[in-house]
Amino acid sequence: MKPVSGYAFARAVERRGWTLLRVNGSHHIYGKPGESARLSIPCHGGRLLKAGLQRHLMKIAGLTDAELD
């Protein structure tokens, strides 16, 4: 799994149909029609997401390693 920043991950989920609902501080909250789950993606400058958080968000969003930037 390639580590990515929060901003790069946010671009990847937007390509999958997730839309930005709101921004709460440095966390971008995404939702998708028909999904009850919400994604809270921390966007702290260019810092990379930690492996466990990235894996968890990828599972919820239905992303694969190939879909990340």
C-alpha positions as CSV (number, residue, x, y, z in Angstrom):
1,M,0.0,0.0,0.0
2,K,1.4,3.3,-1.1
3,P,1.2,6.1,1.6
4,V,-0.6,9.2,0.4
5,S,-1.5,12.6,1.8
6,G,-5.0,13.5,2.9
7,Y,-5.4,15.7,-0.1
8,A,-4.4,13.0,-2.5
9,F,-6.8,10.6,-0.8
10,A,-9.6,13.1,-1.0
11,R,-9.0,13.5,-4.8
12,A,-9.2,9.7,-5.1
13,V,-12.5,9.4,-3.3
14,E,-14.0,12.3,-5.3
15,R,-13.2,10.3,-8.5
16,R,-15.2,7.4,-7.0
17,G,-18.3,9.6,-6.6
18,W,-17.9,10.8,-3.0
19,T,-18.8,14.5,-2.5
20,L,-17.5,17.0,0.0
21,L,-20.2,17.7,2.5
22,R,-18.4,20.0,4.9
23,V,-15.0,20.9,6.3
24,N,-14.6,20.8,10.1
25,G,-11.2,22.3,10.9
26,S,-8.7,20.3,8.9
27,H,-11.0,17.3,8.4
28,H,-12.9,17.0,5.2
29,I,-16.1,15.1,5.5
30,Y,-17.3,13.2,2.5
31,G,-20.6,11.4,1.7
32,K,-22.0,9.5,-1.2
33,P,-25.7,9.1,-2.2
34,G,-27.0,5.7,-1.2
35,E,-24.3,5.2,1.5
36,S,-24.9,5.7,5.2
37,A,-21.1,5.9,5.9
38,R,-19.2,9.2,6.0
39,L,-15.5,9.6,5.4
40,S,-13.5,12.0,7.7
41,I,-10.2,12.6,5.9
42,P,-7.6,14.6,7.8
43,C,-5.9,17.1,5.5
44,H,-2.9,18.4,7.5
45,G,-0.8,20.0,4.8
46,G,1.3,17.5,3.0
47,R,1.5,15.0,5.8
48,L,0.9,11.3,4.9
49,L,-2.0,9.3,6.3
50,K,-1.0,6.7,8.8
51,A,-1.2,3.1,7.4
52,G,-4.1,1.9,9.6
53,L,-6.2,5.0,9.0
54,Q,-5.6,4.8,5.2
55,R,-6.5,1.1,5.1
56,H,-9.7,1.8,7.1
57,L,-10.7,4.7,4.8
58,M,-9.9,2.6,1.7
59,K,-12.2,-0.2,2.9
60,I,-15.1,2.1,3.6
61,A,-14.7,4.0,0.3
62,G,-14.1,0.9,-1.8
63,L,-10.8,2.0,-3.1
64,T,-7.9,-0.2,-4.3
65,D,-4.2,0.5,-4.3
66,A,-4.3,1.1,-8.0
67,E,-6.8,3.9,-7.7
68,L,-4.6,6.1,-5.5
69,D,-2.4,8.8,-7.1
